Amino acid sequence: MSIAVHSLDSISATKTVPRRSFAPWLAPLDRLAATTASTVSKPLGQFEQAGERYEIPRYIFVGNRSGDAPIRIGIFAGIHGDEPEGVRALAQLAQLLETLPDLASGYALSLYPVCNPTGLEDRTRHSRNGKDLNREFWRNSAEPEFRLLEAELASQKFDGIIALHTDDQSHGVYGFARGATLTRHLLRPALAAAAEFLPVNYDERIDGFHAREGLIEDCYDGVLSAPPKARSKPFEIILEAPGLAPLYLREVALVVALRAILVEYRKFIAYAPNL
């Protein structure tokens, strides 16, 4: 009788990581969409991957009317599949706004908690096709996630775009300020709010970029952003939670940072006519 002998390496190589369901993270958003008038579920679109169908969820939260045209903000999370904090933070944000509706007064918020559904299922940074979804925007990618998200960014003409991420090498929160010149004035109070729960990363260089008090004004090419030829440039903020901190603190830090941005931008809109 012969016995097959396998090395530990060959055994571990055959193991597959079970797919995880992100439905529980979306459950609070789905409940709000089913039970309140403020939140509507409108999936962005569907695509097929190896015979399986996926969709990119979209939830629209409309705050109390202020008489003017609503301020349109797009908030994106789950772009990297190994960063679930942003997904959960968006669900917490929607619940907070439902409890404290004045925070969203005058806003129409489009929430995209799962931009990379296959990566979130597989627990990987990249999509199942091996693509880093935060490096190929506006590069004529044929990947279905890019086509859906780019079409949305082009059609919505957001006043502001916020992306939620986690840096597994960072010991503190920080952010990228891009787009409109006011962006850095929104990011600073957001970092200050997050600092109530987690430290700000004050390193002079973060992720290879020059930084000042947790704020970076340069960025990688191909990140999720407004169309390059957009006539009106929205503010664009990338919030980075520190992967070395406890999960629940990362989520809370992102939520309070988002809250600060909404408060500060409404102040800017109110003061802008007098500038």
Secondary structure, DSSP 8 states (H G I E B T S, - for coil): -------HHHHHHH--------HHHHHHHHHHHHH-SSEEE---EEEEETTEEEEE--EEEE----SS--EEEEEE--SSTT-THHHHHHHHHHHHHHHSGGGGTTEEEEEES-S-HHHHHHT-SS-TTS--TTS-TTS----HHHHHHHHHHHHH--SEEEEEEEETT-SSBEEEEEESTTHHHHHHHHHHHHTTTS-B---SEETTEE-BTTEE----TT-S-S-TT-SS--EEEEEEEETTS-HHHHHHHHHHHHHHHHHHHHHHHHHGGG-
